[in-house]
Amino acid sequence: MRDPSTPFRRIPSVDEVLKTAPALAAIDRFGRPSVVDAVRAALDDARHALGNGAAAPPPAEEVAAAATRRLEAESRLRARPVFNLTGTVLHTNLGRALLAEAAVDAATAAMREALALEFNLADGKRGERDDIVRDLLCALTGAEDATVVNNNAAAVLLALNTLAGGREAIVSRGELIEIGGAFRMPEIMARAGATLVEVGTTNRTHEKDYRGAIGPQTGLILKVHTSNYRIEGFTKEVPAKALAEIARGAGVPLVNDLGSGTLVDLTRYGLAHEPTVAEAVADGADLVTFSGDKLLGGPQAGFIVGRRELIARLNKNPMKRALRMDKIRLAALEATLRLYRDPDRLAERLPTIRLIARPRDEIAALAARLLPALAVAVGPGYQAAVTDCASQIGSGALPQQTIPSAGIAIHPARGRSGGALAALAAALRALPIPVIGRIEDQAVVLDLRCLEDEARFVANLAGLSLGKGV
């Protein structure tokens, strides 16, 4: 029998805790081994608390409840949905493009059922997975042929390795870009086995620079659309059409890497013109590479469209198999591309275009409706107000252009400590559905351009917990 005069001896045993109703319920949810481990960890916490001056050990039911909370936290998925209120529509860290409902349905079906992935239903023979999207891509871009890999960096890698492996690849010094995660074009070229030949200068490259660099070892000329930055002032670049003529005259292929890539003219949505894939093909590029999960609004993918004989060479490269797409993304991709066959209703059906084109007045009205609920949720320690915002597309697309938007700015009340903003941002991230905003001008700013589920957002605020004294 335990000596009740010693607090440590009054800590319940593992067996005692496992017999309680909360523990039995946890065992039913998580399995006995996991619950035993969690109970032991909770008991260790109880011993630590006693050692730091706690008056009494917790009862067995409390230990079981603590173990359950631990298991619930551990079972929570790392890849969790969030509210993207950063003002960046295609936020790389938040998964870039949201998929259209048609794409979600297609991906779900591909996950649940067998799929005609590499199977020709007409003749019952083996098929090619690229056939699922090849005709669509050719129709939308005007290209002779098309292939698809798992992202645009892979598309560039495959093209370089196939056409310039062991040979030279010519590129303007002003186009040696760095993409997200510190991946640089020269490093990709090196991994592809191509020897980089830089021409021109950072700000100016002329036609004569390309002509002077072409030689017997030239495998290709690479043009890189600098979609994630701009060089202004005393600048010059060789237009794609002129570069295509130079390449054709020398008998070498021109690969035009559009990066973000778009299948529609964005000016119809009030944005600056961004070269479309169809324009790049019409300008004479032998191959054009671009992304699927940026301006196109689909799943992560890398496209290569262009001359049929070159696409055939890419598909014979053993590297293609290592870079191929899975059935789930291919299904979502096909559904996304089909939406482009009806461009007049694209903004209704494709989230990326819909969010980019969303009118500021509509967003401002949403901010006004949400303001009372947010003011109550943050409490008297903060002051919330509707504010103007400047959204951006993100993922390197049109980096200099912002889109007028609206949101809510939350300032700490006068007298609050300097850590109040960080505390609020952390509390928003700790919600059941984390809310991701930005800290700007001494406020947490929630740009509402990407918020469409108003009711779900308000219900989520009930879980906001702000510590005292911050």
C-alpha positions as CSV (number, residue, x, y, z in Angstrom):
1,M,0.0,0.0,0.0
2,R,1.3,3.4,-0.9
3,D,2.4,5.9,1.7
4,P,0.0,8.9,1.1
5,S,2.4,11.2,2.8
6,T,4.8,11.1,-0.1
7,P,3.4,12.9,-3.2
8,F,5.5,10.9,-5.6
9,R,4.1,7.7,-4.2
10,R,0.6,9.0,-4.9
11,I,1.2,9.2,-8.7
12,P,-1.1,6.6,-10.3
13,S,0.5,3.6,-12.0
14,V,0.3,2.9,-15.7
15,D,-2.2,0.0,-15.1
16,E,-4.4,2.3,-13.0
17,V,-4.5,4.9,-15.8
18,L,-5.2,2.3,-18.5
19,K,-8.3,1.2,-16.6
20,T,-10.0,4.6,-16.7
21,A,-12.7,5.4,-19.2
22,P,-10.6,8.1,-21.1
23,A,-7.8,5.6,-21.5
24,L,-10.1,2.9,-22.7
25,A,-11.5,5.3,-25.3
26,A,-8.0,6.3,-26.4
27,I,-7.0,2.6,-26.8
28,D,-10.0,2.2,-29.1
29,R,-8.8,5.2,-31.2
30,F,-5.1,4.8,-31.2
31,G,-4.3,1.2,-30.1
32,R,-2.9,0.0,-26.8
33,P,0.9,0.3,-27.5
34,S,0.6,4.0,-28.4
35,V,-1.6,4.7,-25.4
36,V,0.8,3.0,-23.1
37,D,3.7,5.1,-24.4
38,A,1.6,8.3,-24.1
39,V,0.6,7.5,-20.5
40,R,4.2,6.9,-19.5
41,A,5.1,10.2,-21.0
42,A,2.2,11.9,-19.1
43,L,3.3,10.3,-15.9
44,D,6.9,11.6,-16.5
45,D,5.4,15.1,-16.9
46,A,3.6,14.6,-13.6
47,R,6.8,13.6,-11.8
48,H,8.6,16.6,-13.3
49,A,5.8,18.9,-12.1
50,L,6.0,17.6,-8.6
51,G,9.8,18.1,-8.6
52,N,9.1,21.7,-9.6
53,G,6.8,22.3,-6.7
54,A,3.4,21.1,-7.7
55,A,1.1,20.5,-4.7
56,A,-0.3,17.1,-5.7
57,P,-0.1,14.5,-8.5
58,P,-2.9,14.4,-11.0
59,P,-5.6,11.7,-10.7
60,A,-5.6,8.8,-13.1
61,E,-8.3,10.3,-15.3
62,E,-6.4,13.5,-15.7
63,V,-3.3,11.5,-16.7
64,A,-5.3,9.6,-19.3
65,A,-6.7,12.9,-20.6
66,A,-3.2,14.3,-21.0
67,A,-2.1,11.2,-22.8
68,T,-5.1,11.5,-25.2
69,R,-4.2,15.1,-26.0
70,R,-0.6,14.1,-26.7
71,L,-1.8,11.3,-29.1
72,E,-4.2,13.7,-30.8
73,A,-1.4,16.2,-31.4
74,E,0.9,13.5,-32.7
75,S,-1.7,12.1,-35.0
76,R,-2.4,15.5,-36.6
77,L,-1.2,15.5,-40.2
78,R,1.8,17.7,-41.0
79,A,0.4,18.5,-44.4
80,R,-2.6,20.4,-43.0
81,P,-5.0,22.8,-44.7
82,V,-4.5,26.5,-43.8
83,F,-6.1,29.8,-44.6
84,N,-3.8,31.6,-46.9
85,L,-4.2,35.3,-46.0
86,T,-0.7,36.3,-47.0
87,G,-1.9,38.2,-50.1
88,T,0.2,35.9,-52.3
89,V,-2.1,33.8,-54.5
90,L,0.5,31.2,-55.6
91,H,2.4,30.9,-52.4
92,T,5.2,28.3,-52.9
93,N,5.3,27.5,-49.1
94,L,1.6,27.0,-49.1
95,G,1.3,24.7,-52.0
96,R,0.8,27.1,-54.9
97,A,-2.3,26.7,-57.1
98,L,-5.6,25.5,-55.6
99,L,-7.1,22.8,-57.9
100,A,-10.4,23.2,-59.7
101,E,-13.2,21.0,-58.4
102,A,-13.1,19.1,-61.7
103,A,-9.4,18.3,-61.0
104,V,-10.1,17.3,-57.4
105,D,-12.9,14.9,-58.6
106,A,-10.5,13.4,-61.3
107,A,-7.7,13.0,-58.8
108,T,-10.1,11.4,-56.2
109,A,-11.3,8.9,-58.8
110,A,-7.7,8.1,-59.8
111,M,-6.9,7.3,-56.1
112,R,-9.9,5.1,-55.6
113,E,-10.1,3.1,-58.8
114,A,-7.9,1.5,-61.4
115,L,-7.1,3.9,-64.2
116,A,-6.4,3.6,-67.9
117,L,-3.0,5.1,-67.4
118,E,-0.8,3.2,-69.9
119,F,-3.5,1.2,-71.5
120,N,-5.1,1.8,-74.9
121,L,-8.9,1.2,-74.5
122,A,-9.4,1.1,-78.2
123,D,-7.1,-1.8,-79.1
124,G,-6.4,-3.3,-75.6
125,K,-2.7,-2.8,-75.9
126,R,-0.1,-1.0,-73.8
127,G,-0.3,2.8,-74.2
128,E,1.7,5.9,-73.1
129,R,0.7,7.9,-70.0
130,D,1.5,11.2,-71.8
131,D,-1.3,10.3,-74.3
132,I,-3.8,11.4,-71.6
133,V,-2.8,15.1,-72.0
134,R,-0.8,15.2,-75.3
135,D,-3.7,16.1,-77.6
136,L,-5.0,18.8,-75.2
137,L,-1.6,20.4,-74.9
138,C,-1.1,20.4,-78.6
139,A,-4.5,22.0,-79.2
140,L,-4.0,24.7,-76.5
141,T,-0.4,25.6,-77.6
142,G,-0.2,24.9,-81.3
143,A,2.7,22.6,-80.8
144,E,3.4,19.5,-82.8
145,D,3.9,17.3,-79.8
146,A,4.1,17.4,-76.0
147,T,5.4,15.5,-73.0
148,V,5.0,16.0,-69.3
149,V,7.3,15.5,-66.2
150,N,7.0,16.2,-62.5
151,N,8.0,19.9,-62.5
152,N,9.5,22.6,-64.8
153,A,13.0,22.2,-63.4
154,A,12.7,18.5,-64.4
155,A,11.5,19.6,-67.9
156,V,14.6,21.9,-68.3
157,L,16.9,19.2,-67.0
158,L,15.5,16.6,-69.4
159,A,15.7,18.9,-72.4
160,L,19.3,19.9,-71.5
161,N,20.4,16.3,-70.9
162,T,18.9,15.0,-74.1
163,L,20.0,17.7,-76.5
164,A,23.1,19.1,-74.8
165,G,24.5,16.3,-72.7
166,G,28.2,16.3,-73.2
167,R,27.9,19.4,-75.4
168,E,27.5,23.1,-75.0
169,A,24.4,25.1,-74.0
170,I,24.4,28.8,-74.8
171,V,22.5,31.2,-72.6
172,S,22.5,34.9,-71.9
173,R,24.3,35.9,-68.7
174,G,21.3,38.0,-67.8
175,E,19.1,34.8,-67.8
176,L,21.1,32.7,-65.4
177,I,18.3,32.8,-62.9
178,E,18.0,31.3,-59.4
179,I,14.6,29.7,-58.6
180,G,13.1,28.8,-55.2
181,G,15.2,26.9,-52.7
182,A,18.5,28.4,-54.1
183,F,18.4,26.1,-57.2
184,R,20.4,27.9,-59.9
185,M,20.2,27.5,-63.7
186,P,24.0,26.9,-64.0
187,E,23.8,24.0,-61.5
188,I,20.8,22.5,-63.3
189,M,22.8,22.7,-66.5
190,A,25.8,21.0,-64.9
191,R,23.7,18.2,-63.5
192,A,22.3,17.7,-67.0
193,G,25.8,17.2,-68.3
194,A,25.8,20.3,-70.4
195,T,28.7,22.8,-70.6
196,L,27.4,26.3,-69.9
197,V,28.4,29.0,-72.5
198,E,27.5,32.4,-71.2
199,V,27.0,35.2,-73.7
200,G,26.4,38.9,-73.3
201,T,26.4,40.8,-70.0
202,T,24.0,40.9,-67.1
203,N,22.1,43.8,-68.6
204,R,22.7,43.6,-72.3
205,T,22.9,40.7,-74.8
206,H,23.0,41.1,-78.6
207,E,22.3,38.8,-81.5
208,K,26.0,38.9,-82.4
209,D,26.8,37.4,-78.9
210,Y,24.8,34.3,-79.7
211,R,26.1,34.0,-83.3
212,G,29.7,34.3,-82.0
213,A,29.2,31.5,-79.5
214,I,27.8,28.9,-81.8
215,G,30.2,26.2,-82.8
216,P,30.6,22.5,-83.5
217,Q,29.9,21.6,-79.8
218,T,26.8,23.6,-79.5
219,G,23.9,21.4,-78.4
220,L,21.2,24.0,-78.0
221,I,20.4,27.7,-77.3
222,L,18.5,28.2,-74.1
223,K,16.3,31.2,-73.5
224,V,15.0,31.7,-70.0
225,H,12.1,34.0,-69.3
226,T,13.1,36.0,-66.2
227,S,9.6,35.8,-64.7
228,N,10.8,36.2,-61.1
229,Y,12.8,39.4,-61.5
230,R,13.3,42.3,-63.8
231,I,16.4,44.2,-65.0
232,E,15.5,47.8,-66.0
233,G,17.3,50.7,-67.4
234,F,20.1,50.3,-69.9
235,T,19.1,46.8,-71.0
236,K,18.8,44.7,-74.1
237,E,17.7,41.1,-74.8
238,V,17.3,39.2,-78.0
239,P,13.6,38.5,-78.6
240,A,12.5,34.9,-78.9
241,K,11.5,35.2,-82.6
242,A,15.0,36.7,-83.5
243,L,16.7,34.0,-81.4
244,A,14.7,31.3,-83.2
245,E,16.0,32.5,-86.5
246,I,19.6,32.5,-85.3
247,A,19.2,28.9,-84.0
248,R,17.5,27.7,-87.2
249,G,20.2,29.3,-89.3
250,A,22.8,27.4,-87.3
251,G,21.0,24.1,-87.2
252,V,20.7,24.0,-83.4
253,P,17.5,23.8,-81.4
254,L,16.2,26.7,-79.3
255,V,14.6,25.8,-75.9
256,N,12.5,28.6,-74.5
257,D,11.9,28.1,-70.7
258,L,8.9,30.2,-69.8
259,G,9.0,29.3,-66.1
260,S,5.5,30.1,-64.7
261,G,3.9,29.7,-68.1
262,T,0.4,30.7,-69.0
263,L,-2.1,29.4,-71.6
264,V,-4.2,32.6,-71.7
265,D,-3.5,36.3,-72.1
266,L,-3.6,37.7,-68.6
267,T,-4.5,41.2,-69.8
268,R,-8.1,40.1,-70.0
269,Y,-8.0,39.9,-66.1
270,G,-6.4,43.3,-65.7
271,L,-2.8,42.1,-65.4
272,A,0.3,42.9,-67.5
273,H,0.9,40.8,-70.5
274,E,2.9,37.6,-69.8
275,P,4.1,35.6,-72.8
276,T,1.8,32.7,-73.4
277,V,3.0,29.3,-74.4
278,A,1.2,29.5,-77.7
279,E,3.1,32.8,-78.5
280,A,6.4,31.1,-77.6
281,V,5.6,28.2,-80.0
282,A,4.5,30.7,-82.7
283,D,7.8,32.6,-82.2
284,G,9.7,29.6,-83.4
285,A,11.1,27.9,-80.3
286,D,11.8,24.2,-81.0
287,L,10.9,23.3,-77.4
288,V,9.0,25.3,-74.8
289,T,9.0,24.4,-71.1
290,F,6.7,25.7,-68.4
291,S,5.0,24.8,-65.0
292,G,1.7,23.3,-64.2
293,D,1.1,24.6,-60.7
294,K,1.6,28.3,-61.2
295,L,-0.3,30.5,-63.6
296,L,-1.8,27.4,-65.3
297,G,-3.6,26.6,-62.0
298,G,-3.1,22.9,-62.0
299,P,-1.1,20.3,-60.0
300,Q,2.7,20.3,-59.9
301,A,4.0,19.4,-63.4
302,G,6.6,20.3,-66.0
303,F,5.5,20.6,-69.6
304,I,7.6,20.4,-72.8
305,V,5.9,21.2,-76.0
306,G,7.4,21.6,-79.5
307,R,8.8,19.7,-82.5
308,R,7.7,16.1,-82.8
309,E,11.2,14.7,-83.4
310,L,12.7,16.4,-80.4
311,I,9.9,15.3,-78.1
312,A,10.5,11.8,-79.3
313,R,14.1,12.1,-78.4
314,L,13.2,13.3,-74.9
315,N,10.8,10.4,-74.4
316,K,13.6,7.9,-75.2
317,N,15.9,9.3,-72.6
318,P,16.0,6.9,-69.6
319,M,15.8,10.0,-67.4
320,K,12.2,10.5,-68.5
321,R,11.0,7.5,-66.5
322,A,12.6,8.9,-63.3
323,L,10.9,12.2,-63.9
324,R,7.4,11.0,-65.0
325,M,4.2,12.0,-63.3
326,D,2.0,9.7,-61.2
327,K,-1.6,8.8,-62.1
328,I,-3.2,11.1,-59.6
329,R,-1.6,14.3,-60.9
330,L,-2.1,13.3,-64.5
331,A,-5.8,12.8,-63.9
332,A,-6.0,16.3,-62.2
333,L,-3.9,17.8,-65.0
334,E,-6.2,16.5,-67.7
335,A,-9.2,17.9,-66.0
336,T,-7.5,21.3,-65.5
337,L,-6.4,21.5,-69.2
338,R,-10.0,20.7,-70.3
339,L,-11.2,23.8,-68.5
340,Y,-9.1,25.9,-70.9
341,R,-11.2,24.8,-73.9
342,D,-13.9,27.1,-72.5
343,P,-11.8,30.3,-71.8
344,D,-14.9,32.5,-71.3
345,R,-15.8,30.6,-68.2
346,L,-12.2,29.9,-67.0
347,A,-12.4,32.5,-64.2
348,E,-15.5,30.8,-62.8
349,R,-14.0,27.3,-62.7
350,L,-10.3,27.7,-62.1
351,P,-9.4,29.0,-58.6
352,T,-6.1,30.6,-59.6
353,I,-7.7,32.8,-62.3
354,R,-10.7,33.4,-60.1
355,L,-8.6,34.6,-57.2
356,I,-6.4,36.8,-59.3
357,A,-9.4,38.4,-61.0
358,R,-11.4,38.9,-57.8
359,P,-12.5,42.5,-57.6
360,R,-11.2,44.6,-54.7
361,D,-14.7,45.9,-53.8
362,E,-15.9,42.3,-53.2
363,I,-12.9,41.6,-50.9
364,A,-13.5,44.9,-49.0
365,A,-17.1,43.9,-48.4
366,L,-15.9,40.6,-47.0
367,A,-13.5,42.4,-44.7
368,A,-16.3,44.6,-43.4
369,R,-18.4,41.5,-42.6
370,L,-15.6,39.7,-40.9
371,L,-14.4,42.6,-38.8
372,P,-16.8,42.2,-35.8
373,A,-16.0,38.5,-35.5
374,L,-12.3,39.1,-35.6
375,A,-12.5,42.0,-33.1
376,V,-14.3,39.7,-30.6
377,A,-11.8,36.8,-31.2
378,V,-8.7,38.9,-30.5
379,G,-10.2,40.6,-27.5
380,P,-9.5,44.0,-25.9
381,G,-5.7,43.5,-26.2
382,Y,-5.8,44.2,-29.9
383,Q,-7.6,46.6,-32.3
384,A,-8.8,45.4,-35.7
385,A,-9.6,47.6,-38.7
386,V,-10.3,47.1,-42.4
387,T,-7.3,48.1,-44.5
388,D,-6.2,48.3,-48.1
389,C,-3.8,45.6,-49.3
390,A,-1.6,44.9,-52.3
391,S,-1.8,41.3,-53.3
392,Q,0.7,39.6,-55.6
393,I,0.5,36.5,-57.8
394,G,3.6,34.8,-56.4
395,S,5.8,31.9,-57.5
396,G,7.9,34.2,-59.7
397,A,5.0,35.4,-61.9
398,L,4.8,39.2,-62.6
399,P,7.0,40.1,-59.6
400,Q,6.6,43.8,-60.1
401,Q,2.8,43.9,-60.3
402,T,0.5,44.0,-57.3
403,I,-3.3,43.7,-57.3
404,P,-5.5,46.0,-55.2
405,S,-7.0,44.1,-52.4
406,A,-8.4,44.5,-48.9
407,G,-8.1,42.9,-45.5
408,I,-8.0,43.4,-41.8
409,A,-5.0,44.9,-39.9
410,I,-4.8,43.9,-36.2
411,H,-2.7,46.2,-34.0
412,P,-1.8,45.6,-30.4
413,A,-3.6,47.9,-28.0
414,R,-1.6,50.7,-26.5
415,G,0.6,49.5,-23.7
416,R,1.0,46.0,-25.0
417,S,4.5,44.5,-25.1
418,G,6.7,44.3,-28.2
419,G,5.9,40.5,-28.4
420,A,2.2,41.0,-28.9
421,L,2.3,40.8,-32.7
422,A,4.4,37.6,-32.7
423,A,2.1,36.1,-30.0
424,L,-1.0,36.9,-32.2
425,A,0.6,35.5,-35.3
426,A,1.6,32.3,-33.4
427,A,-2.0,32.0,-32.0
428,L,-3.5,32.3,-35.5
429,R,-1.1,29.6,-36.7
430,A,-2.2,27.4,-33.7
431,L,-5.9,27.5,-34.7
432,P,-7.5,24.2,-35.8
433,I,-7.1,25.5,-39.3
434,P,-4.0,27.6,-39.1
435,V,-4.4,31.2,-40.3
436,I,-1.3,32.5,-42.2
437,G,-1.1,36.3,-42.6
438,R,1.9,38.7,-42.5
439,I,3.3,41.2,-40.1
440,E,3.5,44.6,-41.7
441,D,3.6,48.2,-40.4
442,Q,3.3,47.1,-36.7
443,A,0.2,45.0,-37.4
444,V,-0.8,41.5,-38.3
445,V,-2.4,41.9,-41.7
446,L,-4.8,39.4,-43.1
447,D,-5.2,39.9,-46.8
448,L,-8.6,38.4,-47.7
449,R,-8.1,37.9,-51.5
450,C,-7.8,34.1,-51.1
451,L,-10.5,33.6,-48.5
452,E,-13.7,32.2,-50.0
453,D,-15.2,30.1,-47.2
454,E,-16.4,32.8,-44.9
455,A,-18.4,30.7,-42.5
456,R,-15.6,28.2,-42.0
457,F,-13.2,31.0,-41.2
458,V,-15.5,32.5,-38.6
459,A,-16.2,29.1,-37.0
460,N,-12.4,28.5,-36.8
461,L,-11.9,31.7,-34.8
462,A,-13.6,30.1,-31.8
463,G,-10.4,28.2,-31.2
464,L,-8.2,31.4,-30.9
465,S,-6.3,31.4,-27.6
466,L,-4.2,34.4,-26.6
467,G,-2.0,34.3,-23.6
468,K,-2.3,37.0,-20.9
469,G,0.3,39.6,-20.3
470,V,1.8,39.7,-23.8
